[in-house]
Amino acid sequence: MKLDIKGMITNDDDAEIYRDWLGMTVTSPTDILGNLPTDGSDLEIGINSGGGEVDAANEIYTALRNYPGKVITQIESSAYSAASIIAMAGDTVQISPVAQLMIHNASTYAGGNHNDLDKTSNALKSTDKAIAKAYSVKTGRPVDEFLALMDKETWINADDALELGLVDEVMTFEKEPVTNSVNNVLPRKIINRIKDLVGENQKLKTNATDSQPSEHDKLVQAKLAILRK
């Protein structure tokens, strides 16, 4: 089964406003949690998202990590910001060779006195550590390494993501192999026998008193014509 993370990631309460009023493509936790297979079968998550709300992304991440079946996350084009958190939930993380991740510090809007702003700043720093933990759990690398990458807003292509351990595989798109036609060639002995049959059939036609071929002869000739092509 495949589910998609498309557009902005938002909470369940606001999803309807974005969809119905603004005509935007969004993904909320219920879109994923409400459609998880009940039989624990393998699950594929396609990701093409510029990110959104961290809390909503964290809820999806946790649900996928708790899912009893195998989860494959596929970064099809973009896994930016909060969407990169969800990508880390896969037992196997795949990325298209043309796709990217982007990781950066969490942001918000704040107002009030200096105490209020200090609280907001502390909340953002804690959020950054929580996000970096998802990357650390996936890669085995230190949290501080990802905090440094987030601090300077880092764009990560497929090869670099593989080197960092953020993904397990770069997707390939191999076409069906071309079958060696020699396997379908008739043995020479068969070819020669068919030629003999064709010759014998021609002699019978020449010696026949009725110059018009029978329906049987027409059928034989049609089959032989196919083999001679």
ZAMARGU-4260 file (C-alpha; in steps of 0.2 Angstrom, whole numbers, plus 5000, padded with zeros to 4 digits):
<rodrens>
0) 5000/5000/5000 | 5006/5018/4996 | 5002/5034/5005 | 5008/5051/5000 | 5015/5066/5009
5) 5010/5080/4998 | 5010/5099/5000 | 5011/5108/5016 | 5011/5098/5032 | 4998/5105/5044
10) 4987/5100/5059 | 4970/5091/5057 | 4960/5106/5063 | 4967/5118/5049 | 4968/5106/5035
15) 4951/5109/5029 | 4953/5127/5029 | 4968/5125/5017 | 4960/5113/5006 | 4942/5120/5005
20) 4945/5138/5006 | 4962/5141/4999 | 4963/5126/4987 | 4980/5120/4994 | 4987/5103/4994
25) 4991/5098/5012 | 4994/5083/5023 | 4988/5081/5040 | 4991/5067/5053 | 4974/5060/5050
30) 4978/5058/5032 | 4991/5046/5036 | 4986/5038/5053 | 4968/5036/5047 | 4974/5026/5032
35) 4987/5014/5039 | 4984/4996/5034 | 4976/4986/5048 | 4985/4970/5044 | 5003/4976/5046
40) 5007/4974/5028 | 5021/4983/5020 | 5019/5002/5018 | 5026/5014/5006 | 5026/5033/5009
45) 5029/5044/4995 | 5036/5061/5000 | 5035/5078/4990 | 5033/5092/5002 | 5041/5108/5007
50) 5038/5105/5025 | 5026/5114/5037 | 5022/5111/5056 | 5034/5102/5066 | 5021/5095/5078
55) 5011/5087/5064 | 5026/5080/5056 | 5032/5073/5073 | 5015/5064/5075 | 5016/5056/5058
60) 5034/5051/5061 | 5030/5043/5078 | 5015/5033/5070 | 5026/5027/5056 | 5039/5021/5068
65) 5026/5012/5078 | 5018/5004/5063 | 5021/4985/5065 | 5024/4982/5046 | 5039/4987/5035
70) 5039/5005/5031 | 5048/5012/5015 | 5049/5031/5013 | 5053/5037/4996 | 5059/5055/4994
75) 5052/5058/4976 | 5056/5076/4974 | 5058/5086/4990 | 5058/5082/5009 | 5061/5100/5015
80) 5060/5106/5033 | 5047/5096/5043 | 5045/5084/5029 | 5063/5078/5031 | 5057/5072/5049
85) 5044/5060/5041 | 5057/5054/5029 | 5067/5047/5043 | 5053/5036/5049 | 5056/5023/5036
90) 5064/5006/5039 | 5071/5009/5022 | 5073/5027/5016 | 5075/5029/4997 | 5078/5045/4987
95) 5076/5049/4969 | 5093/5054/4961 | 5085/5071/4957 | 5077/5074/4974 | 5084/5084/4989
100) 5082/5086/5008 | 5083/5103/5017 | 5086/5104/5035 | 5085/5120/5045 | 5081/5128/5062
105) 5063/5128/5068 | 5055/5145/5067 | 5039/5154/5073 | 5031/5171/5076 | 5032/5178/5094
110) 5027/5194/5103 | 5027/5200/5121 | 5040/5206/5134 | 5058/5199/5135 | 5052/5185/5146
115) 5040/5179/5133 | 5053/5180/5119 | 5066/5171/5130 | 5053/5157/5133 | 5050/5156/5114
120) 5068/5156/5110 | 5070/5141/5123 | 5056/5132/5115 | 5064/5134/5098 | 5081/5127/5104
125) 5072/5112/5111 | 5062/5109/5095 | 5079/5110/5085 | 5086/5096/5096 | 5071/5085/5094
130) 5072/5087/5075 | 5091/5083/5075 | 5087/5068/5086 | 5077/5061/5071 | 5092/5063/5060
135) 5104/5056/5073 | 5093/5040/5076 | 5093/5037/5058 | 5111/5039/5054 | 5120/5035/5071
140) 5129/5052/5070 | 5129/5065/5084 | 5115/5077/5087 | 5127/5091/5087 | 5132/5087/5069
145) 5115/5090/5063 | 5112/5105/5074 | 5126/5113/5065 | 5119/5109/5048 | 5102/5115/5053
150) 5110/5131/5060 | 5116/5136/5042 | 5101/5129/5033 | 5108/5114/5023 | 5102/5108/5006
155) 5107/5089/5004 | 5106/5081/4987 | 5104/5062/4984 | 5123/5057/4985 | 5126/5068/5000
160) 5111/5061/5009 | 5117/5043/5006 | 5135/5048/5012 | 5127/5056/5028 | 5116/5040/5031
165) 5100/5050/5030 | 5095/5038/5016 | 5098/5020/5013 | 5096/5019/4994 | 5096/5031/4979
170) 5082/5025/4968 | 5086/5017/4951 | 5075/5016/4936 | 5080/5001/4926 | 5069/4996/4911
175) 5065/4979/4907 | 5080/4970/4900 | 5081/4966/4882 | 5080/4948/4879 | 5093/4940/4868
180) 5083/4935/4852 | 5094/4920/4849 | 5084/4911/4862 | 5069/4912/4851 | 5078/4906/4835
185) 5073/4889/4828 | 5086/4876/4827 | 5094/4874/4809 | 5087/4856/4808 | 5069/4862/4811
190) 5072/4876/4798 | 5078/4864/4785 | 5064/4852/4788 | 5051/4866/4786 | 5060/4871/4769
195) 5058/4852/4764 | 5039/4853/4768 | 5037/4869/4759 | 5045/4861/4743 | 5034/4845/4745
200) 5019/4856/4747 | 5023/4866/4731 | 5025/4849/4721 | 5009/4843/4727 | 5000/4859/4721
205) 5009/4858/4704 | 5003/4840/4701 | 4986/4842/4708 | 4972/4842/4695 | 4963/4856/4703
210) 4973/4871/4702 | 4964/4880/4717 | 4972/4876/4734 | 4961/4868/4746 | 4956/4876/4763
215) 4968/4864/4771 | 4982/4870/4759 | 4978/4888/4763 | 4980/4885/4781 | 4996/4876/4779
220) 5003/4890/4768 | 4998/4903/4781 | 5007/4894/4795 | 5022/4892/4785 | 5022/4910/4779
225) 5023/4915/4797 | 5038/4904/4801 | 5047/4911/4786 | 5046/4929/4792
</rodrens>
